[in-house]
Amino acid sequence: MAQRSITSDLLAMLEPWLDAQMEKWLTQPETMRSPTLPATVDNKVNVREITRALALAQSKEQHFYKKPELRSAINAVAEKQGLLGIGSRMQMEAADQAMVNRMDRIQRGAADLSRILAEREAVIERQRAVIAALKEQLRLRSETGMTLRACSLPGMGRDEN
């Protein structure tokens, strides 16, 4: 004789209980409805209380986390009642980690942009010095009519980049 699956046994106990909890919830006045599923203080389904309500051993609690059939049955009712489902903490942590990763990328990008900006400012300062030297040469040329080639301009040397 084939042994029955723990999932099907638990589902057979869980579904009528969930139906009863949903019926209790629906009988409440719509404006004053509060969840009938056991919940934690942070508005998540309390699996331990569900196992107690079903008169199951605490060791059976793990199946509600591991078995998708059980988890999805509870989460469907939880969602209708406005509660966070089983596994919602992991989903929130994953979303939080994604946000942290994005912020890190943005900070690295900002550091790169700051470095690039500093380099560009240095280039601009060298160009300003070259412009000032060229303006001085033009002024001297217009006054004397001679072109001076005696000095090299800052930033204009052949060995500079």
Backbone torsions as a table, in degrees:
resi	resn	phi	psi	omega
1	MET	NA	134.2	-177.9
2	ALA	-75.2	140.8	179.7
3	GLN	-81.3	137.6	-179.3
4	ARG	-73.4	149.5	179.8
5	SER	-76.5	142.9	176.6
6	ILE	-62.6	-33.5	-179.5
7	THR	-63.6	-47.1	-179.3
8	SER	-66.7	-36.2	176.9
9	ASP	-63.9	-46.5	-179.3
10	LEU	-67.6	-39.3	178.3
11	LEU	-63.1	-37.8	178.2
12	ALA	-63.7	-32.5	177.3
13	MET	-82.0	-37.5	-173.2
14	LEU	-72.7	-44.9	-173.5
15	GLU	-59.0	-47.4	177.7
16	PRO	-63.2	-36.0	179.1
17	TRP	-66.1	-43.4	177.9
18	LEU	-63.6	-40.1	177.5
19	ASP	-60.7	-41.9	179.0
20	ALA	-65.0	-40.8	179.1
21	GLN	-65.6	-38.2	179.0
22	MET	-68.5	-38.4	178.5
23	GLU	-64.0	-42.7	176.6
24	LYS	-59.8	-42.1	-178.7
25	TRP	-65.1	-41.5	-178.9
26	LEU	-69.8	-26.4	-179.9
27	THR	-77.9	-14.3	177.2
28	GLN	-71.9	148.3	175.0
29	PRO	-57.7	137.2	-173.0
30	GLU	-57.1	-36.2	-177.9
31	THR	-77.3	-15.4	-176.2
32	MET	-120.4	22.2	-177.5
33	ARG	-68.8	136.8	171.8
34	SER	-130.7	150.6	-175.9
35	PRO	-57.8	139.6	175.5
36	THR	-98.4	-13.4	172.9
37	LEU	-74.9	145.8	175.9
38	PRO	-62.7	137.8	-176.6
39	ALA	-133.5	154.6	174.6
40	THR	-85.1	174.0	179.8
41	VAL	-65.7	-23.9	178.9
42	ASP	-96.8	25.3	169.4
43	ASN	68.7	34.9	176.8
44	LYS	-113.8	155.5	176.2
45	VAL	-63.0	135.2	-180.0
46	ASN	-98.7	99.2	-175.8
47	VAL	-65.6	-38.1	-179.7
48	ARG	-60.4	-41.2	178.8
49	GLU	-68.9	-32.3	176.3
50	ILE	-65.0	-43.8	179.0
51	THR	-63.7	-36.1	176.2
52	ARG	-66.6	-42.6	-179.6
53	ALA	-63.3	-31.1	178.1
54	LEU	-88.2	3.3	-180.0
55	ALA	58.5	42.2	178.2
56	LEU	-101.2	156.1	174.1
57	ALA	-67.6	148.3	-179.5
58	GLN	-59.4	-26.9	179.5
59	SER	-65.1	-20.3	178.8
60	LYS	-77.5	-13.2	-179.2
61	GLU	-54.4	-37.1	-177.6
62	GLN	-57.7	-32.2	-176.9
63	HIS	-66.6	-30.2	179.4
64	PHE	-69.5	-25.2	176.4
65	TYR	-86.0	-38.1	-171.8
66	LYS	-86.9	-33.2	-174.0
67	LYS	-92.6	115.2	-177.1
68	PRO	-59.5	-32.6	-179.5
69	GLU	-63.2	-43.7	179.9
70	LEU	-70.3	-46.1	-178.5
71	ARG	-60.7	-44.7	-177.5
72	SER	-69.7	-33.1	177.3
73	ALA	-63.7	-45.1	179.5
74	ILE	-68.5	-43.2	-177.8
75	ASN	-64.5	-31.9	178.3
76	ALA	-63.2	-44.9	178.9
77	VAL	-70.1	-40.7	-179.7
78	ALA	-59.6	-43.3	-179.1
79	GLU	-62.5	-42.4	178.8
80	LYS	-63.4	-32.2	-178.3
81	GLN	-90.4	1.6	176.0
82	GLY	83.3	20.0	177.9
83	LEU	-101.5	156.9	172.5
84	LEU	-79.8	138.4	-174.6
85	GLY	-82.1	-178.7	177.1
86	ILE	-66.9	133.5	-179.9
87	GLY	87.3	1.5	-178.2
88	SER	-67.7	-28.2	178.5
89	ARG	-64.2	-41.6	179.2
90	MET	-65.1	-38.9	178.4
91	GLN	-65.0	-41.5	179.3
92	MET	-67.1	-39.4	178.6
93	GLU	-64.6	-38.2	177.9
94	ALA	-65.0	-40.9	178.1
95	ALA	-65.6	-40.3	177.8
96	ASP	-63.5	-41.5	179.8
97	GLN	-65.4	-38.5	177.6
98	ALA	-62.3	-39.2	179.0
99	MET	-66.8	-42.2	178.3
100	VAL	-61.7	-43.7	179.1
101	ASN	-61.9	-41.3	179.5
102	ARG	-64.7	-42.1	179.0
103	MET	-63.7	-39.0	177.1
104	ASP	-61.5	-44.5	178.6
105	ARG	-61.9	-40.7	180.0
106	ILE	-64.5	-42.2	179.6
107	GLN	-65.1	-41.3	177.4
108	ARG	-62.6	-41.6	178.0
109	GLY	-62.1	-40.6	179.1
110	ALA	-65.3	-39.7	178.3
111	ALA	-64.5	-42.2	177.5
112	ASP	-62.0	-43.3	179.5
113	LEU	-63.9	-38.2	177.9
114	SER	-63.0	-43.1	178.9
115	ARG	-63.2	-46.2	179.4
116	ILE	-61.6	-41.4	179.0
117	LEU	-62.0	-43.0	179.3
118	ALA	-62.6	-41.2	178.1
119	GLU	-63.0	-42.5	-179.8
120	ARG	-65.4	-39.0	178.1
121	GLU	-63.4	-38.1	177.6
122	ALA	-64.9	-41.4	177.5
123	VAL	-61.7	-43.3	-180.0
124	ILE	-62.2	-41.5	178.5
125	GLU	-62.7	-41.9	177.5
126	ARG	-63.4	-40.6	-180.0
127	GLN	-66.1	-36.9	177.0
128	ARG	-63.0	-40.4	178.4
129	ALA	-64.4	-41.0	177.9
130	VAL	-63.2	-45.1	-179.9
131	ILE	-60.9	-43.4	179.3
132	ALA	-62.3	-42.0	179.6
133	ALA	-65.8	-40.6	178.7
134	LEU	-66.6	-39.4	176.8
135	LYS	-61.9	-39.4	178.9
136	GLU	-65.5	-41.1	177.2
137	GLN	-63.4	-41.7	177.7
138	LEU	-63.1	-40.6	179.0
139	ARG	-62.5	-45.5	179.1
140	LEU	-64.0	-39.6	179.9
141	ARG	-64.8	-42.7	-179.9
142	SER	-68.2	-29.7	178.6
143	GLU	-76.9	-40.9	-172.6
144	THR	-107.8	-23.0	-177.4
145	GLY	82.4	7.0	-179.2
146	MET	-112.3	147.4	175.0
147	THR	-95.6	129.1	178.7
148	LEU	-96.7	134.6	177.3
149	ARG	-126.8	22.2	-171.7
150	ALA	-76.9	-30.3	-175.2
151	CYS	-124.5	153.7	175.4
152	SER	-90.7	151.3	-178.9
153	LEU	-84.6	143.8	177.9
154	PRO	-61.1	134.5	178.5
155	GLY	80.9	2.1	-175.9
156	MET	-111.6	3.0	-179.0
157	GLY	-67.3	154.9	-176.8
158	ARG	-71.9	-25.4	-176.8
159	ASP	-91.2	-1.8	178.7
160	GLU	-92.6	152.2	178.3
161	ASN	-101.4	NA	NA
